Amino acid sequence: MKTPLTGAVVAYKKTGQGWHELSKNIYLLVYKFPRLWTSWDEDRCSEFFLSFHSRIPRLVEIFEPTYSFETYLFNSLRWFMKTFTENMTNLEHYETWCIEESQETMQSFVSGEEQEDEWESLSPKESALELDEAGVLKNDTFRRRILFAVLLKAGDFSDHDIPRIAKLIGLDEDWLLRQTHEARSKIETKLRLREELREKRNEYWYQLNRARKRLADACDSGQRDKWRRRADLLEGRHRKTCRSIRKMNITLSHKNIGKITNVPPGTVSSGLHFLRRYINGGKGHLPPNHAAS
């Protein structure tokens, strides 16, 4: 059955005239369409309209008047609504997940948990080591051993950590920053691979959280089975990726540390060994100044 809107579409395709009035009528139908099937508010209807808007000229272009344009348009809108609803659900879950993750990260930052854990692996016990008036460790050997450790784990330090470390061990922060960058450049491939694995881990974690939410919201056994399988698959992938990250050895070789600091590799190895023993409390003692390692 030919409707006025169908006639207007056919006339426009023949003459190329009247798009302004025609498009206004189509836009109104598209905007009102979700109200026929959902309880969406005006904001959501507007988002739906904007998402569908760019498709309208193409729909008019390929329309053939075997049935009314309204029927053709509404069939297209029904199919699009499924995709739009799925995308909005994913987006809302992603935004919620981002907020939760950022809040946890900020809480850790405010409480100092992450910084304390990282620094604990290198910080000497203040009760055993003495600082001078400028806040620099007095013991030359311990300062050098900490430098070895910083270069060893250069990939795990941020540039923001460098000024504090440089002050503690009595080095110019620009010099230490340059050496840290040089150290990172020698393990650049490993760092890039670890970053790729971390991104993959985060994506699996996000998808896993989404699957668990969909599982909790599922109404029938078929959907529950689908999302349970999806969650199990993603959980396995997330666990495997975390394991791969933990197994990675992102450290600079003792030989390269020796080249950067101009000391023999054996001195680096022994210095790191004694530093590790001291930090772990294994017969640790304060090394004498100017010792070989």
C-alpha positions in Angstrom: 0.0 0.0 0.0 1.4 3.3 -1.0 1.5 5.9 1.8 2.2 9.6 1.6 5.7 9.1 2.9 6.3 6.3 0.4 5.2 8.7 -2.4 7.5 11.4 -1.1 10.5 9.0 -1.1 9.7 7.8 -4.6 9.3 11.4 -5.8 12.6 12.5 -4.2 14.4 9.6 -5.8 13.1 10.7 -9.2 13.7 14.4 -8.9 16.2 14.9 -6.2 14.0 17.6 -4.8 12.3 17.9 -1.4 14.9 16.3 0.9 14.4 18.9 3.7 10.7 18.1 4.2 11.1 14.4 3.6 14.0 14.0 6.0 12.1 15.9 8.7 9.3 13.3 8.5 11.7 10.4 8.6 13.7 11.8 11.5 10.5 12.2 13.5 9.6 8.5 12.9 13.1 7.4 13.9 13.1 9.5 17.1 9.7 8.2 18.2 10.3 4.6 17.3 11.9 3.5 20.6 8.9 4.9 22.5 6.7 2.2 20.8 8.8 -0.6 22.3 10.7 0.7 25.3 10.5 2.9 28.3 13.6 4.9 27.3 13.9 8.5 28.4 14.5 11.4 26.0 18.3 11.2 26.4 18.4 7.5 25.3 16.0 8.1 22.4 18.2 10.9 21.3 21.3 8.7 21.5 19.4 6.1 19.4 18.4 8.7 16.8 21.9 10.0 16.5 23.3 6.5 16.1 20.8 5.7 13.3 20.9 9.1 11.7 23.7 8.5 9.2 21.9 5.4 7.8 18.8 7.3 6.7 20.1 8.6 3.3 21.3 5.2 2.3 17.9 3.6 3.3 16.1 6.1 1.0 18.6 5.5 -1.8 18.1 1.7 -1.9 14.4 1.7 -1.1 12.2 -0.1 -3.7 8.4 0.5 -3.4 7.3 -3.1 -3.2 5.8 -2.2 0.2 5.5 1.0 2.2 8.6 3.0 3.2 7.3 2.9 6.8 7.4 -0.9 6.9 10.9 -0.9 5.4 12.1 1.8 7.9 10.6 0.0 10.9 12.1 -3.3 10.0 15.5 -1.6 9.7 14.9 0.1 13.1 14.0 -3.1 14.8 17.2 -4.8 13.7 19.3 -1.7 14.6 17.7 -1.6 18.1 19.1 -5.0 18.9 22.6 -3.8 18.1 22.2 -0.5 19.8 20.9 -2.0 23.0 23.8 -4.5 23.1 26.3 -1.7 22.5 24.8 0.5 25.2 24.9 -2.4 27.6 28.6 -3.0 26.9 29.3 0.7 27.1 27.6 1.1 30.5 29.3 -1.9 31.9 32.7 -0.6 30.6 32.1 2.8 32.2 31.1 1.2 35.5 34.2 -1.1 35.3 36.5 1.9 34.6 35.1 3.8 37.5 35.5 0.9 39.9 39.0 0.2 38.7 40.0 3.9 38.8 38.6 4.2 42.4 40.7 1.2 43.5 43.8 2.5 41.8 43.3 6.0 43.4 42.7 4.4 46.8 45.9 2.5 46.5 47.7 5.7 45.4 46.3 7.7 48.3 47.2 5.1 50.8 50.6 4.7 49.3 50.3 0.9 49.0 51.8 0.5 45.6 54.6 2.9 46.2 55.4 1.3 49.5 55.5 -2.1 48.0 57.8 -1.0 45.2 60.1 1.0 47.4 60.2 -1.7 50.1 62.2 -4.0 47.7 65.0 -1.4 47.6 64.8 0.8 50.6 67.4 0.2 53.2 66.2 -0.2 56.8 66.4 3.4 58.2 67.0 2.1 61.7 70.2 0.4 60.4 71.5 3.0 58.0 72.4 6.6 58.7 71.6 9.6 56.5 73.6 12.8 56.4 72.1 16.3 56.8 71.1 16.3 53.1 69.2 13.0 53.4 71.8 11.0 51.6 73.0 7.6 52.7 76.4 7.9 54.3 77.6 4.5 53.2 79.2 4.6 49.8 78.9 0.8 49.2 75.2 0.7 50.0 74.5 3.6 47.7 76.3 1.8 44.8 74.4 -1.4 45.5 71.1 0.5 45.4 72.2 2.0 42.0 72.8 -1.6 40.7 69.3 -2.6 41.9 67.7 0.4 40.2 69.3 -0.4 36.9 68.5 -4.0 37.3 64.8 -3.2 37.6 64.7 -0.1 35.4 61.6 -1.4 33.6 59.7 -1.3 36.9 60.5 2.3 37.9 58.7 5.4 36.7 60.7 8.6 35.9 58.8 10.1 38.9 60.7 7.8 41.2 64.1 8.9 40.0 64.5 12.2 42.0 63.8 10.5 45.3 66.2 7.6 44.5 68.9 10.0 43.2 68.7 12.1 46.4 68.9 9.0 48.6 72.1 7.7 46.9 73.7 11.1 46.3 73.5 11.2 42.5 72.5 13.9 40.1 68.9 13.1 39.1 69.5 14.0 35.4 72.4 11.6 35.3 70.4 8.8 36.9 67.5 9.5 34.6 69.7 9.1 31.6 71.2 5.9 32.8 67.7 4.5 33.6 66.6 5.3 30.1 69.7 3.6 28.7 68.9 0.5 30.8 65.3 0.4 29.6 66.5 0.7 26.0 68.4 -2.5 26.4 65.3 -4.4 27.5 62.8 -2.5 25.3 61.6 -5.6 23.5 60.8 -7.4 26.7 59.0 -4.3 28.1 56.9 -3.9 25.0 55.9 -7.6 25.2 55.0 -7.2 28.8 52.9 -4.2 28.1 51.1 -6.1 25.4 50.4 -8.9 27.8 49.2 -6.5 30.4 46.8 -4.9 27.9 45.5 -8.4 27.0 45.2 -9.3 30.7 43.1 -6.1 31.3 40.9 -6.8 28.3 40.2 -10.3 29.5 39.4 -9.0 33.0 37.0 -6.5 31.6 35.3 -9.1 29.4 35.2 -11.5 32.3 33.4 -9.0 34.5 31.0 -8.3 31.7 30.3 -12.0 31.2 29.7 -12.5 34.9 27.3 -9.7 35.0 25.4 -11.0 31.9 25.4 -14.5 33.6 23.8 -13.0 36.8 21.2 -11.2 34.7 20.4 -14.1 32.4 16.7 -15.1 32.5 16.8 -18.6 30.9 19.0 -21.7 31.1 20.2 -21.3 27.6 21.6 -17.8 28.2 23.0 -18.8 31.6 24.9 -21.7 29.9 26.2 -19.4 27.2 27.5 -16.8 29.6 28.8 -19.4 32.0 30.9 -20.9 29.2 32.1 -17.5 28.2 33.0 -16.6 31.7 35.0 -19.9 32.2 36.8 -19.3 28.9 37.8 -15.8 29.8 38.8 -16.7 33.4 41.2 -19.3 32.0 42.7 -16.9 29.5 43.1 -14.2 32.2 44.8 -16.7 34.5 47.1 -17.9 31.8 48.1 -14.3 30.8 48.8 -13.4 34.4 51.0 -16.4 34.8 52.9 -15.5 31.6 53.5 -11.9 33.0 54.8 -13.3 36.3 57.2 -15.6 34.5 58.8 -12.8 32.5 62.3 -11.8 33.5 62.4 -8.0 32.8 65.8 -7.3 34.2 69.0 -5.8 32.9 72.0 -8.2 32.7 74.7 -7.7 35.3 77.1 -7.3 32.3 75.1 -4.3 31.0 74.8 -2.8 34.5 78.6 -3.0 34.8 79.0 -1.2 31.5 76.7 1.6 32.6 78.3 2.0 36.0 81.9 1.2 34.8 82.4 -1.7 37.2 83.1 -5.4 36.6 80.1 -7.7 36.3 81.3 -9.7 39.2 81.1 -6.6 41.4 77.5 -6.0 40.3 76.6 -9.7 41.0 78.1 -9.7 44.5 76.7 -6.2 45.3 73.2 -7.3 44.4 73.6 -10.5 46.3 74.6 -8.8 49.5 71.9 -6.1 49.1 69.3 -8.8 48.7 70.5 -10.6 51.8 70.5 -7.4 53.8 67.0 -6.4 52.7 65.7 -9.9 53.4 67.3 -10.0 56.8 69.6 -12.9 56.0 72.7 -12.1 58.1 72.6 -8.7 56.7 75.1 -6.2 58.0 76.0 -2.7 57.1 78.8 -2.8 54.4 81.9 -0.8 55.2 82.5 2.3 53.1 84.6 2.0 50.0 84.3 -1.8 49.9 84.9 -3.7 46.6 81.2 -4.4 46.2 
